[in-house]
Amino acid sequence: MRQYSLNMFQDKSKKWRIQLLAPNGRIIMSSEAYSEKYAMKRTVDSLAGNILDLNNVRLTEEGKEVE
């Protein structure tokens, strides 16, 4: 089964963002910009606790897989 991916990255203005990617690679959700990495990670934790089953989502940061 192909997985969804939750990608955390810094944009060109050095703000942190989150994208939820479908198994086919299409962006299906994009977050607001976060100035602090910890604030972005709190949102990821909230998504994991309330919406997403992270057993079925691949988590990446700057394109590298994260556990």
Secondary structure as a PSIPRED ss2 file (coil, helix, strand):
# PSIPRED VFORMAT (PSIPRED V4.0)

   1 M C   1.000  0.000  0.000
   2 R C   1.000  0.000  0.000
   3 Q C   1.000  0.000  0.000
   4 Y E   0.000  0.000  1.000
   5 S E   0.000  0.000  1.000
   6 L E   0.000  0.000  1.000
   7 N E   0.000  0.000  1.000
   8 M E   0.000  0.000  1.000
   9 F E   0.000  0.000  1.000
  10 Q E   0.000  0.000  1.000
  11 D C   1.000  0.000  0.000
  12 K C   1.000  0.000  0.000
  13 S C   1.000  0.000  0.000
  14 K C   1.000  0.000  0.000
  15 K C   1.000  0.000  0.000
  16 W E   0.000  0.000  1.000
  17 R E   0.000  0.000  1.000
  18 I E   0.000  0.000  1.000
  19 Q E   0.000  0.000  1.000
  20 L E   0.000  0.000  1.000
  21 L E   0.000  0.000  1.000
  22 A C   1.000  0.000  0.000
  23 P C   1.000  0.000  0.000
  24 N C   1.000  0.000  0.000
  25 G C   1.000  0.000  0.000
  26 R C   1.000  0.000  0.000
  27 I E   0.000  0.000  1.000
  28 I E   0.000  0.000  1.000
  29 M E   0.000  0.000  1.000
  30 S E   0.000  0.000  1.000
  31 S C   1.000  0.000  0.000
  32 E C   1.000  0.000  0.000
  33 A C   1.000  0.000  0.000
  34 Y E   0.000  0.000  1.000
  35 S C   1.000  0.000  0.000
  36 E C   1.000  0.000  0.000
  37 K H   0.000  1.000  0.000
  38 Y H   0.000  1.000  0.000
  39 A H   0.000  1.000  0.000
  40 M H   0.000  1.000  0.000
  41 K H   0.000  1.000  0.000
  42 R H   0.000  1.000  0.000
  43 T H   0.000  1.000  0.000
  44 V H   0.000  1.000  0.000
  45 D H   0.000  1.000  0.000
  46 S H   0.000  1.000  0.000
  47 L H   0.000  1.000  0.000
  48 A H   0.000  1.000  0.000
  49 G H   0.000  1.000  0.000
  50 N H   0.000  1.000  0.000
  51 I C   1.000  0.000  0.000
  52 L C   1.000  0.000  0.000
  53 D C   1.000  0.000  0.000
  54 L H   0.000  1.000  0.000
  55 N H   0.000  1.000  0.000
  56 N H   0.000  1.000  0.000
  57 V E   0.000  0.000  1.000
  58 R E   0.000  0.000  1.000
  59 L E   0.000  0.000  1.000
  60 T E   0.000  0.000  1.000
  61 E E   0.000  0.000  1.000
  62 E C   1.000  0.000  0.000
  63 G C   1.000  0.000  0.000
  64 K E   0.000  0.000  1.000
  65 E E   0.000  0.000  1.000
  66 V C   1.000  0.000  0.000
  67 E C   1.000  0.000  0.000
